[in-house]
Amino acid sequence: MFDLIINSCLNIIVKKDNQDTTIFSSDNLSNKDLKAGKVKTTNVNILLNRVRLDKRRTFKKRIFFSLFLAAIVSSLAIYFII
């Protein structure tokens, strides 16, 4: 008899806790619908231009580095020849 009273009290407490928390509430669903309606798009041309600019920058850096390295090697060669 005592176990029945404890179990019924525990069931009431558990039911109240479970009823307060809902996984799918109408507020969450409406917010998801609003977010789904606003799809963020990016312009492909902007991305392609950025890639082209990055390629140009790296190409210029490589040319500068190779010219700098060639100048150092040639100046060292001239110094040791003379």
C-alpha positions in Angstrom: 0.0 0.0 0.0 2.8 2.4 0.9 4.6 1.6 -2.4 1.5 2.4 -4.3 1.3 5.9 -2.7 5.0 6.6 -3.4 4.7 5.4 -7.0 1.6 7.5 -7.6 3.3 10.6 -6.1 6.4 10.0 -8.3 4.3 9.6 -11.4 2.6 12.9 -10.8 6.0 14.6 -10.3 7.4 13.0 -13.5 4.3 13.8 -15.5 4.5 17.5 -14.5 8.2 17.7 -15.5 7.6 16.0 -18.8 4.6 18.1 -19.7 6.5 21.4 -19.2 9.2 20.5 -21.7 8.0 20.0 -25.2 10.4 19.1 -28.0 8.3 20.4 -30.8 6.7 23.6 -29.8 4.9 25.9 -32.2 7.3 28.8 -31.5 10.3 26.6 -32.6 8.5 25.5 -35.7 7.5 29.0 -36.7 11.1 30.3 -36.2 12.5 27.5 -38.3 10.0 28.4 -41.1 11.1 32.0 -41.0 14.8 31.0 -41.1 14.2 28.6 -44.0 12.5 31.4 -46.0 15.5 33.6 -45.7 18.2 31.8 -47.7 21.5 33.5 -47.8 23.0 33.5 -51.3 26.5 34.6 -52.4 27.4 36.0 -55.7 29.6 33.6 -57.6 31.3 36.4 -59.5 32.5 37.9 -56.3 34.0 34.6 -55.2 35.7 34.1 -58.6 37.2 37.6 -58.6 38.5 36.9 -55.1 40.2 33.7 -56.3 41.7 35.5 -59.3 43.1 38.3 -57.1 44.6 35.7 -54.7 46.2 34.0 -57.7 47.7 37.3 -58.9 49.0 38.1 -55.4 50.7 34.7 -55.1 52.2 35.0 -58.6 53.6 38.4 -57.8 55.1 37.2 -54.6 56.7 34.2 -56.3 58.2 36.5 -59.1 59.5 38.9 -56.5 61.1 36.1 -54.4 62.7 34.5 -57.5 64.1 37.8 -58.7 65.4 38.5 -55.2 67.0 35.1 -55.0 68.5 35.4 -58.5 70.0 38.8 -57.5 71.6 37.4 -54.4 73.0 34.4 -56.2 74.4 36.5 -59.0 75.9 39.1 -56.7 77.6 36.3 -54.7 78.9 34.8 -57.9 80.3 38.1 -59.0 81.8 38.7 -55.6 83.6 35.4 -55.6 84.8 35.7 -59.2 86.3 39.1 -58.6 
